[in-house]
Amino acid sequence: MMVLLPILVLAFVVAVTASASVGTMKMRLGQGKTGLWMLKGYLILLGVSMMVSVFLPSETTASMDEERTNSKQPSEASIPMLIAEGEVDEVNGNHLVKEWSFELPDHELRLESSMEIGTGPDIFIEKTPQVKGKIHASYYRSPIYVDGLKVQEEFKPTLNMNQDTLTVRVQNPVNVDYQMFTSEFPFTQFSGKRGDRGRGTHIDWGEEAVSAVYIQVPAGTEINGENGNYHLIDPAS
Amino acid sequence: MGKGAWMMYSADVSTAGVIKKQISYKWRAYISVFTSLVVIQLLGVLFSLNGTGMSSSGGRSYNIQVEYYNADIIMIFTIFWGFITALLLTTKAYREDDFAFVTNRMSGTLSTILYLWIISSIAGFTASLSGYLLKVVVFLFTSQEILNSTGAGGAGVYLMGLVSLILTIFMFAGFGYAVGMIVQWNKMFVILLPVLVIGLLFSLEKAGYSLDQFFFQFLFSEQSFWLFLIKSTAVSAAAYLSAFLISNRLEVKQ
């Protein structure tokens, strides 16, 4: 019977509102244009809202099938593993989230990382003759899907360069809020999408640990980092 | 054309004419039902601002919170509005409006049913668009990026949804109309009816036959649009027919 309680409360609210308004309709007979004007005004408001909503910044999530396809791709080699083996080109291009480039006047780089151990991305540094007088950093992450929509853009570390010190900072934890608009019950009843309603658990994290910062520094750069906060890529090994 | 046939034709025209006039009269006389409709739908928008649900998922370093919104509450409010509005139309003051015209009980009831169908259609249409208003209001309050779920889309799905919503409002208006007639027949039912209904639901639930199983699943779990159309039309017809039969008894009683 507890199921009926919200229905009864709802019925009471609507009954009071409706009867308060409808109950006076006889008195307004012949002069009661208010209702019609309210309806016209409301229709205009709905029409304007419909047009405005088209221009609101929004993303459309993928269907459940698409989501499954996205999230259940054949297992790829892990990003850190590929980078550690010097095969950065093999990393899926969709996993590249952000790139940075900083000047490095001297052949010395001090690396500081501001993150709890085990919560941030692995940092890989490669000495390469391809970059000169600067460092180039890239952040790779396996995608996070919210109901099929790739949202990993929101989850990236902050990189700052101050003279010869590069700081990799991860806000911990990163909180992201989304407003998700779903279809109403009459519109899902016949579409076969009813199962999608209340799809709160469909946040696909991929593999959370699968993220990495890959930094290219000029060959011959001396790197000073805190103990174990980075991995030096040695393609020769 | 024989004289009998002409008279029948003439009578048909006059019945249709009277119904048309009654609908027109009811439209003008009860125009403030739209005030309550607008107020209730705006109230629904207000209640919907809390969202219909929330989902939170976190990892070691990330937290994603998704607030779900839709216009379900607005539509449910509108369905109840249909029920209450129809119920109020059965009160004696409104029923006697029919006698402003040369009429009979049949044309009076038919005009009321058609009037309820018209206002149910308007209410269903505005409710179906209220989701856009909700979206704009939510954006104004939060200014955050909106994710649209592709749960259902396309003109066909919208049309089927709209028709089913209108039918649902009309069906509940039928319940309201029938309940109102029962109460008008005997005022004792003001107390008796809720007791009977709640008692019956309670007994059925205890016996393992829930309202959900027998009513909501029967109608709202139906995934075939045409079957839903048949079921809801049949339930509505039963409600309006009951109301009509009771209104006939009401006339006899008076």
Chai-1 contact restraints between the chains, C-beta under 6 A:
chainA,res_idxA,chainB,res_idxB,connection_type,confidence,min_distance_angstrom,max_distance_angstrom,comment,restraint_id
A,M1,B,F202,contact,1.0,0.0,6.0,A-B,restraint_1
A,A11,B,F80,contact,1.0,0.0,6.0,A-B,restraint_2
A,V14,B,F77,contact,1.0,0.0,6.0,A-B,restraint_3
A,V14,B,F80,contact,1.0,0.0,6.0,A-B,restraint_4
A,V14,B,W81,contact,1.0,0.0,6.0,A-B,restraint_5
A,A15,B,I84,contact,1.0,0.0,6.0,A-B,restraint_6
A,T17,B,V39,contact,1.0,0.0,6.0,A-B,restraint_7
A,T17,B,I40,contact,1.0,0.0,6.0,A-B,restraint_8
A,A18,B,S36,contact,1.0,0.0,6.0,A-B,restraint_9
A,A18,B,W81,contact,1.0,0.0,6.0,A-B,restraint_10
A,A18,B,I84,contact,1.0,0.0,6.0,A-B,restraint_11
A,S21,B,T35,contact,1.0,0.0,6.0,A-B,restraint_12
A,S21,B,S36,contact,1.0,0.0,6.0,A-B,restraint_13
A,V22,B,V33,contact,1.0,0.0,6.0,A-B,restraint_14
A,V22,B,S36,contact,1.0,0.0,6.0,A-B,restraint_15
A,V22,B,T85,contact,1.0,0.0,6.0,A-B,restraint_16
A,V22,B,L88,contact,1.0,0.0,6.0,A-B,restraint_17
A,M25,B,Y30,contact,1.0,0.0,6.0,A-B,restraint_18
A,M25,B,S32,contact,1.0,0.0,6.0,A-B,restraint_19
A,R28,B,S32,contact,1.0,0.0,6.0,A-B,restraint_20
A,L29,B,A29,contact,1.0,0.0,6.0,A-B,restraint_21
A,G32,B,I31,contact,1.0,0.0,6.0,A-B,restraint_22
A,G32,B,S32,contact,1.0,0.0,6.0,A-B,restraint_23
A,T34,B,T35,contact,1.0,0.0,6.0,A-B,restraint_24
A,G35,B,I31,contact,1.0,0.0,6.0,A-B,restraint_25
A,G35,B,S32,contact,1.0,0.0,6.0,A-B,restraint_26
A,G35,B,F34,contact,1.0,0.0,6.0,A-B,restraint_27
A,G35,B,T35,contact,1.0,0.0,6.0,A-B,restraint_28
A,L36,B,I31,contact,1.0,0.0,6.0,A-B,restraint_29
A,M38,B,F34,contact,1.0,0.0,6.0,A-B,restraint_30
A,M38,B,T35,contact,1.0,0.0,6.0,A-B,restraint_31
A,M38,B,V38,contact,1.0,0.0,6.0,A-B,restraint_32
A,L39,B,F34,contact,1.0,0.0,6.0,A-B,restraint_33
A,Y42,B,V38,contact,1.0,0.0,6.0,A-B,restraint_34
A,L46,B,L129,contact,1.0,0.0,6.0,A-B,restraint_35
A,L46,B,L133,contact,1.0,0.0,6.0,A-B,restraint_36
A,S49,B,Y132,contact,1.0,0.0,6.0,A-B,restraint_37
A,S49,B,L133,contact,1.0,0.0,6.0,A-B,restraint_38
A,S49,B,V136,contact,1.0,0.0,6.0,A-B,restraint_39
A,M50,B,Y132,contact,1.0,0.0,6.0,A-B,restraint_40
A,V52,B,V136,contact,1.0,0.0,6.0,A-B,restraint_41
A,S53,B,Y132,contact,1.0,0.0,6.0,A-B,restraint_42
A,S53,B,K135,contact,1.0,0.0,6.0,A-B,restraint_43
A,S53,B,V136,contact,1.0,0.0,6.0,A-B,restraint_44
A,L56,B,F139,contact,1.0,0.0,6.0,A-B,restraint_45
A,L56,B,I146,contact,1.0,0.0,6.0,A-B,restraint_46
A,P57,B,E145,contact,1.0,0.0,6.0,A-B,restraint_47
A,S58,B,I146,contact,1.0,0.0,6.0,A-B,restraint_48
A,S58,B,N148,contact,1.0,0.0,6.0,A-B,restraint_49
A,E59,B,L147,contact,1.0,0.0,6.0,A-B,restraint_50
A,T60,B,N148,contact,1.0,0.0,6.0,A-B,restraint_51
A,T60,B,T150,contact,1.0,0.0,6.0,A-B,restraint_52
A,T61,B,L147,contact,1.0,0.0,6.0,A-B,restraint_53
A,T61,B,S149,contact,1.0,0.0,6.0,A-B,restraint_54
A,S63,B,T150,contact,1.0,0.0,6.0,A-B,restraint_55
A,T119,B,R60,contact,1.0,0.0,6.0,A-B,restraint_56
A,T119,B,S61,contact,1.0,0.0,6.0,A-B,restraint_57
A,F155,B,Y62,contact,1.0,0.0,6.0,A-B,restraint_58
A,N172,B,S61,contact,1.0,0.0,6.0,A-B,restraint_59
A,P173,B,S61,contact,1.0,0.0,6.0,A-B,restraint_60
A,P173,B,Y62,contact,1.0,0.0,6.0,A-B,restraint_61
A,P173,B,N63,contact,1.0,0.0,6.0,A-B,restraint_62
A,V174,B,Y62,contact,1.0,0.0,6.0,A-B,restraint_63
A,N175,B,N63,contact,1.0,0.0,6.0,A-B,restraint_64
A,V176,B,I64,contact,1.0,0.0,6.0,A-B,restraint_65
A,D177,B,Q65,contact,1.0,0.0,6.0,A-B,restraint_66
A,Y178,B,V66,contact,1.0,0.0,6.0,A-B,restraint_67
A,Y178,B,L147,contact,1.0,0.0,6.0,A-B,restraint_68
A,Q179,B,E67,contact,1.0,0.0,6.0,A-B,restraint_69
A,Q179,B,V138,contact,1.0,0.0,6.0,A-B,restraint_70
A,Q179,B,Q144,contact,1.0,0.0,6.0,A-B,restraint_71
A,Q179,B,I146,contact,1.0,0.0,6.0,A-B,restraint_72
A,M180,B,V66,contact,1.0,0.0,6.0,A-B,restraint_73
A,M180,B,Y68,contact,1.0,0.0,6.0,A-B,restraint_74
A,M180,B,L147,contact,1.0,0.0,6.0,A-B,restraint_75
A,M180,B,S149,contact,1.0,0.0,6.0,A-B,restraint_76
A,F181,B,Y69,contact,1.0,0.0,6.0,A-B,restraint_77
A,F181,B,K135,contact,1.0,0.0,6.0,A-B,restraint_78
A,F181,B,N148,contact,1.0,0.0,6.0,A-B,restraint_79
A,T182,B,Y68,contact,1.0,0.0,6.0,A-B,restraint_80
A,T182,B,N70,contact,1.0,0.0,6.0,A-B,restraint_81
A,T182,B,S149,contact,1.0,0.0,6.0,A-B,restraint_82
A,T182,B,G151,contact,1.0,0.0,6.0,A-B,restraint_83
A,S183,B,G151,contact,1.0,0.0,6.0,A-B,restraint_84
A,S183,B,A152,contact,1.0,0.0,6.0,A-B,restraint_85
A,E184,B,N70,contact,1.0,0.0,6.0,A-B,restraint_86
A,E184,B,A71,contact,1.0,0.0,6.0,A-B,restraint_87
A,E184,B,D72,contact,1.0,0.0,6.0,A-B,restraint_88
A,E184,B,M75,contact,1.0,0.0,6.0,A-B,restraint_89
A,F185,B,D72,contact,1.0,0.0,6.0,A-B,restraint_90
A,P186,B,G161,contact,1.0,0.0,6.0,A-B,restraint_91
A,P186,B,S164,contact,1.0,0.0,6.0,A-B,restraint_92
A,P186,B,L165,contact,1.0,0.0,6.0,A-B,restraint_93
A,F187,B,A152,contact,1.0,0.0,6.0,A-B,restraint_94
A,F187,B,V157,contact,1.0,0.0,6.0,A-B,restraint_95
A,F187,B,G161,contact,1.0,0.0,6.0,A-B,restraint_96
A,T188,B,G151,contact,1.0,0.0,6.0,A-B,restraint_97
A,T188,B,A152,contact,1.0,0.0,6.0,A-B,restraint_98
A,F190,B,M160,contact,1.0,0.0,6.0,A-B,restraint_99
A,F190,B,F225,contact,1.0,0.0,6.0,A-B,restraint_100
A,S191,B,A152,contact,1.0,0.0,6.0,A-B,restraint_101
A,S191,B,V157,contact,1.0,0.0,6.0,A-B,restraint_102
A,K193,B,G151,contact,1.0,0.0,6.0,A-B,restraint_103
A,K193,B,A152,contact,1.0,0.0,6.0,A-B,restraint_104
A,D196,B,G151,contact,1.0,0.0,6.0,A-B,restraint_105
A,G198,B,G53,contact,1.0,0.0,6.0,A-B,restraint_106
A,G200,B,S55,contact,1.0,0.0,6.0,A-B,restraint_107
A,I203,B,S57,contact,1.0,0.0,6.0,A-B,restraint_108
A,I203,B,I64,contact,1.0,0.0,6.0,A-B,restraint_109
A,W205,B,G59,contact,1.0,0.0,6.0,A-B,restraint_110
A,E208,B,G59,contact,1.0,0.0,6.0,A-B,restraint_111
